[in-house]
Amino acid sequence: MQALELEIKDIIIQSLALEDIAVSDIDSAEPLFVKGLGLDSIDALELGLALQKRYGVTVASDSEETRAHFGSVRALAAFVHAQRTQ
């Protein structure tokens, strides 16, 4: 799971062009939106598309469940892992 978290951190940096941030700067448990990385709804769309392209996961439109999956890198990794093993 840790390798998947590292991949997702790299996807976040690459897909959102976060040039000043390194993979090691992102805490897996830290919130991605508002606090933490400070991402916004446009970032969420771009990140969702990047995850869909990379892992083939289906990200539902704006829902409580989707917001929970995008809560942190760790939550995203768990979501991707669960989708890939179904």
N, C-alpha and C positions, 0 to 999 in steps of 0.2 A: 504494500500500500504506500510505503514511503517513496518508492520509485514513481508511482503514479502521481503523488503529490508534487514531486519535483517536475515531472512533465507538465502538469497543469500550471505550475508557477511559470514555467517557460512559455507556455501558450498565452498566459495572461500578459506577460511582458511583450511577446512578439505581436500578438493580435491587437494590442492596445497601444503599441509603440511607446512603451514606458522606458525610454532610453536611460533615465537616471536611476533605475531600480535594477538590482541584481536579484537572482533567485534567492540568495541567502538573506536578502533584506525582507523577504515576505515570510511572516509567521503563519504556519498552517492553520492555527486556531484563531487568528485575528480576523475580524470582520472585513469583508471586501468592500462594502458600501458604507457611505457616510463617514464613519470612523474607519480606522485601519487604513486601507489603501485609498479610500475616498472615491471609489468608482461611482458612476451614475447610471441611469437607465439606458442610455445609448451604449455605454460600455457593456452592460449586461447583454444587450442584443448582439453586439460584436463578439463577445465571449461565447455566448450560446451558439452562434454560427460556427465559430472556430472549433468548439467541442463537438459539434455535430459533424463537421468535416473530418476531424481527426479520429473520433471514436465511433461515429455512427449513432450516437445517442439521440433520442428525441426529447427536446425540451419543450414542455407545454408553455402556452402563453401565460401571461401574468396571473399567477395563483399563489396562494399561501405556501403550497408545497414547493413550487418552483423557487420562491423567495428563500425558503429554508435550505434548499439545495445550494443556492448561491450565497449562503451565509458566510462561508469560509472556504479556504482551499481544501481543508479536511472534509467538509461536507460535500464539496464538489467531487472529490476523489471517491468518496463512498457512493455517491450517486452514479458516477461513471462505472465504477466496479460492479454495482448492482445491475445496471443496464446491460453491461457486457456479459454477465453470467446468466442472463435469463434465456 
